[in-house]
Amino acid sequence: MIHKHNRYEYSAIQNRPFFQWPGKKNLAVYLALNVEHFSFGDGEGAELAPKRFQPDILNYSWRDYGNRVGVFRLLQLFEEFNLPCALLLNGSIYDYCPEVIVPFRARGDEIVAHGMTNAERQGILTSKEEALLIQKVTDLIRKKEKKPPLGWLSPWISESVNTPDLLKKTGYHYFLDWAFDDQPIWFKTDHGNLVSVPYPQELNDIPTIVPNRASAAEFADMIVDQFDEMLLQSKDMPLVFAVSLHPYISGQPFRLRQLRRALRHIAEKKDVVWLTHPGKIADHFCKV
């Protein structure tokens, strides 16, 4: 027996109604910057080298480089090319290094809820525990940013069967967990529809560079090729192009050199694409 999730129906992309993004653009573009915090001595975390013992100094300090150095280098790059980004934020960043958030807030970048820490997976929580986590993160961002977050990305893309229902019940407008399309899709929940906005799992520096060992140049080439091909495909249908970056990976100087090349390529085409945030993509999709 094949089990079904019953969250959405199959829909071939070429058979859907045509619409356009604002400014009569066909390709929406957003950059996702994952700003994450990890527990010392336990919990989850991407690994530069396999951990053998705790405390895992090598991997913990490598990840912490992102919040101390890498995030500011990436910010400089976004500023250099006048590119907006979405800050996918672990709630514990507000306690650990809140100054990281300040320049992005000043730029008007969207704050997207990304759990409390990437040291834990929410998919293993009970329904009550998960509901409390989502509410805690939501309340924290609402307090700090003076408005609630519109979107959610689960740490490690770890969902329970209840996650979409809990997100919609808490007031979320969209989420980024499901990498199954190049257009926004309506996602069914017990409390009404939730928008699933495309989020990249291959144009994402964690899976591409950490386990698959792509070089900085290869990752930059992937971004350029994906962008150019999607720009071509978008002549016939509206699409969403996104790149997911983590400061402790893409913020390393040798990777910045290559990423600069890729972002320059995107910036040079800014007149023919819609540079935006995922929340604005979801909002426009709801209106068409």
C-alpha positions in Angstrom: 0.0 0.0 0.0 1.3 3.5 -0.9 0.6 6.0 1.9 -0.5 9.5 1.0 -0.2 12.7 2.8 -3.3 14.3 1.4 -1.8 17.8 1.6 -1.9 18.7 -2.1 -3.0 17.1 -5.4 -0.7 16.3 -8.3 -0.5 19.2 -10.8 1.8 19.2 -13.9 3.4 22.6 -14.0 2.8 23.2 -17.8 -1.0 22.8 -17.3 -1.5 25.6 -14.7 -2.9 29.0 -15.4 -0.4 31.6 -16.4 0.2 34.7 -14.2 3.0 37.1 -13.7 4.9 38.6 -10.8 4.8 42.3 -10.0 6.3 44.5 -12.8 5.2 41.9 -15.3 8.2 39.8 -14.4 8.2 36.0 -14.8 11.0 35.0 -12.5 10.9 35.8 -8.8 14.3 35.7 -7.0 15.1 35.5 -3.3 18.2 34.8 -1.3 17.7 32.8 2.0 20.4 33.4 4.6 20.1 30.8 7.4 21.4 32.4 10.7 21.6 29.5 13.2 22.7 28.8 16.7 23.9 25.5 18.1 24.2 23.8 21.5 27.7 23.3 22.9 28.5 19.7 23.8 25.3 18.0 22.5 22.6 18.2 19.9 22.5 18.4 16.1 24.7 20.4 13.7 26.4 20.2 10.3 29.8 18.7 10.4 33.0 19.8 8.7 34.6 16.5 10.0 32.9 13.5 11.7 32.6 14.1 15.4 34.0 11.4 17.7 33.5 12.9 21.2 31.7 15.7 22.9 32.4 18.5 23.4 32.9 18.6 19.6 35.2 21.7 19.5 36.1 21.5 15.8 32.5 21.5 14.5 31.1 23.8 17.1 33.7 26.5 16.5 33.4 26.1 12.7 29.7 26.8 12.9 30.2 29.7 15.3 32.5 31.3 12.7 29.3 32.0 10.8 27.8 34.2 13.5 31.1 36.0 14.3 32.5 36.6 10.8 30.7 34.9 7.9 27.3 36.6 8.3 28.9 40.1 8.1 30.9 39.1 5.0 27.7 37.9 3.3 25.9 41.1 4.3 28.7 43.1 2.6 28.2 41.1 -0.5 24.4 41.7 -0.5 25.1 45.4 0.0 27.7 45.4 -2.8 25.1 44.3 -5.3 22.0 45.8 -3.6 20.3 42.4 -3.2 17.6 41.8 -0.6 17.6 38.6 1.5 15.4 36.7 3.8 16.9 36.1 7.2 15.9 32.6 8.3 16.5 33.0 12.0 16.8 30.6 14.9 15.1 32.3 17.8 18.1 31.8 20.2 20.1 34.2 18.1 18.2 37.0 19.9 19.9 35.9 23.1 23.3 34.8 21.8 24.2 37.5 19.3 21.3 40.0 18.6 23.6 42.5 16.9 23.7 40.1 13.9 20.1 40.9 13.2 20.4 44.7 13.4 21.7 45.5 9.9 19.3 43.2 8.2 16.4 44.8 10.1 17.6 48.2 9.0 17.7 47.0 5.4 14.1 45.9 5.6 14.9 42.2 5.0 12.2 39.8 6.0 12.7 37.8 9.2 11.5 34.2 8.7 11.1 31.9 11.7 13.5 29.0 11.7 12.8 27.3 15.0 14.7 28.1 18.2 17.9 26.3 17.4 19.3 23.9 14.7 20.6 21.7 17.5 17.2 20.1 17.6 14.7 18.6 15.2 11.1 19.5 15.8 9.7 16.4 13.9 10.5 14.2 16.9 8.5 16.3 19.4 5.0 15.5 20.6 2.2 17.5 19.2 2.0 19.5 22.4 5.7 20.1 22.5 5.8 21.2 18.9 2.9 23.6 19.3 4.7 25.2 22.3 7.9 25.5 20.3 6.2 27.2 17.4 4.3 29.6 19.7 7.4 30.4 21.6 9.4 31.3 18.5 6.5 33.3 17.1 6.0 35.3 20.3 9.7 36.0 20.5 10.0 37.3 16.9 6.7 39.3 17.4 8.2 41.0 20.5 11.6 41.8 19.0 10.5 42.8 15.5 7.1 44.5 16.5 5.3 42.2 14.1 4.8 38.4 13.8 6.7 36.4 11.2 4.8 35.4 8.1 6.9 32.3 7.2 8.5 29.3 8.8 11.3 26.9 7.9 11.6 23.9 10.2 15.2 23.2 11.5 16.7 20.4 9.4 13.4 20.4 7.4 12.2 18.2 10.2 8.4 18.0 10.3 5.9 15.9 12.2 2.6 15.0 10.5 1.1 17.9 12.5 3.5 20.7 11.5 1.5 22.3 8.7 -1.7 22.3 10.8 0.1 23.8 13.8 1.7 26.5 11.7 -1.6 27.6 10.1 -3.3 27.5 13.5 -0.6 29.8 14.9 -1.1 32.3 12.1 1.6 31.5 9.6 0.9 32.5 6.0 3.5 30.3 4.3 6.3 27.8 4.9 9.4 26.6 3.1 9.8 23.0 4.1 8.6 21.2 1.0 11.0 21.3 -2.0 8.6 19.8 -4.6 7.9 22.6 -7.1 9.1 25.8 -8.8 5.9 27.7 -8.1 4.0 28.4 -4.8 1.4 25.7 -4.1 -1.6 25.6 -1.8 -1.0 23.2 1.0 -4.0 21.8 2.9 -4.2 22.0 6.7 -6.9 21.4 9.3 -7.3 25.2 9.6 -7.3 26.3 6.0 -4.8 26.5 3.2 -1.1 27.4 3.8 1.2 28.5 1.0 4.2 26.4 0.2 6.9 28.7 -1.2 9.7 27.0 -3.1 12.9 26.6 -1.1 16.1 25.0 -2.6 17.6 21.8 -1.4 20.2 21.6 -4.2 21.1 25.3 -4.5 21.7 25.0 -0.8 25.3 25.1 0.5 24.8 22.5 3.3 23.8 19.5 1.2 25.8 20.6 -1.8 29.1 21.5 -0.1 29.2 19.6 3.2 28.1 15.9 2.4 28.5 16.1 -1.4 31.8 18.1 -1.4 31.1 20.4 -4.2 33.8 23.1 -4.6 33.1 26.8 -4.2 33.4 27.2 -8.0 31.0 24.3 -8.6 28.4 25.8 -6.3 28.7 29.2 -8.0 28.4 27.5 -11.4 25.3 25.8 -10.2 23.7 29.1 -9.1 24.5 30.7 -12.5 23.3 27.7 -14.5 20.1 27.4 -12.5 19.4 31.1 -12.8 20.0 31.3 -16.5 17.9 28.1 -17.2 15.0 29.2 -15.0 15.1 32.7 -16.6 14.7 31.0 -20.0 11.9 28.7 -18.8 10.1 31.5 -17.1 9.2 32.9 -20.5 6.3 30.4 -20.6 5.4 30.3 -16.9 6.1 32.1 -13.6 8.8 30.5 -11.5 10.7 31.0 -8.2 14.5 30.9 -8.1 16.1 30.8 -4.7 19.5 30.2 -3.1 20.0 29.0 0.4 23.2 30.1 2.2 24.7 29.5 5.7 27.3 32.0 7.0 29.6 29.3 8.4 29.8 27.7 4.9 29.4 30.4 2.3 30.9 33.0 4.5 34.3 31.4 4.3 36.6 33.7 2.3 37.5 31.3 -0.5 33.8 30.6 -1.1 32.9 34.3 -1.0 35.2 34.8 -4.0 33.1 32.4 -6.1 29.7 33.5 -4.6 30.5 37.1 -5.5 30.7 36.0 -9.2 27.3 34.2 -9.0 25.6 37.1 -7.2 27.1 39.6 -9.7 25.5 37.6 -12.5 22.1 37.7 -10.8 22.4 41.5 -10.1 23.2 42.2 -13.7 19.8 40.8 -14.7 17.9 42.6 -11.9 15.9 44.6 -14.5 14.3 41.4 -15.9 13.5 39.6 -12.6 11.6 40.3 -9.4 14.2 40.5 -6.5 12.1 40.0 -3.5 11.4 38.1 -0.2 9.4 34.8 0.2 6.7 36.6 2.1 6.0 38.9 -0.8 6.0 35.9 -3.2 3.3 34.2 -1.0 1.3 37.4 -0.7 1.3 37.9 -4.5 0.4 34.3 -5.2 -2.6 34.6 -2.9 -3.9 37.5 -5.1 -3.7 35.8 -8.5 
